[in-house]
Amino acid sequence: MKACIDIGGTKVAVSLNTGAGLDLVARRAEPTAKEGSNDALARQVIRMVDEACREAGIEPSTVRRAGVSSAGPFVLRGGLVELAAPNICGGLAGPERGLPNSWMTALLEAPLRQRFDEVRVENDCVAALEAERRWGALQGYEHCAYVTWSTGVGVGLCVDGRVLRGKNGNAGHAGHMFVSDNSDALCGCGNVGDVEALVAGNAVARRFGADAATLMQRAKAGDAAAEATVRELCRVMGRAMYNLVATLDLQRISLGGSVFWHNRDYVLPMLSHEVHSRFPALTEGSELVPAGLQDRVGDYAALALLV
């Protein structure tokens, strides 16, 4: 029996896998804990797993393995992962960012290891990349990426068949690439004008006075101002993916995340145009596709860590 844990800037989801294929049971989701001491998130995860066990009629103490797909970046302290996630830790950018804590990191792996015998923590996009390569739209691809456009912007990277992780497991944090000197775009990490600060779901509401879902609805209904705003969001996001293709010579990028997924038919042509309208020697033979695991990619990401 395995605990599958998906931690994002907006919500935490947990489910259980009995070892029977891709079956996930007793799934539950809650808003991500962001108040109290900086072990609040880890305590929330443990409580949710134990509640899922009781719902499934399973003795919690028998669930000893946990796969954790989590928003990052990560900080390693004593070899154990803590989160320095801009949409969770309010101490990174300070009170102006509006998060209800002053955490510089959120404890994660150390508390979980007190509950589970085996814990594997990976960046959520690395985990999603593994899931998409195993079961989804990236099967058979040696040079590929998974990109999420959601509360934040994240990337998992694979080149020459090898998943890239880096010194602290933070490879792929392309959402924190600088692309603008825009002074109204404060990221939770403290950067002003990086990709996430400009186009992430949490940034849209701060910058344009409407959440991403509302903005997209207005644009699709023909609101000219909203259309122009969405085109600009896609220009920034598309250029970020062009940079990935140009730098890593990728064949395919699989896309997920709530901002993308709920508007995929509308935004995918604009994103693809930004990638493929430049330097064919680098971009020819690459493609952008929706995640093969659809809106369940986060759930299966955690499971992929334990297969």
Buried (B, 14 or more C-beta within 10 A) or exposed (E): BBBBBBBBBBBBBBBBBEEEEBEBBBBEBBEBBBEEEBBBBBBBBBEBBBBBBEEBEBEBEEBEBBBBBBBBBBBEEEEBBBBBBBBBBBBBBEEEBEBEBEBEBBBBBBBBBEBBEEBBBBBBBBBBBBBBBBBBBBEEBEBBBBBBBBBBBBBBBBBEEEBBBBEBBBBBBBBBBEBEEBEEBBBBBBBBBBBBBBBBBBBBBBBBEBBBBBBBBBBBEEBEEBBEBBBEBBBBBBBBBBBBBBEBBBBBBBBBBBBBBBBBEBBBEBBBBBBBEBEEEBBEEBBBBBBBBEEBBBBBBBBBBBB
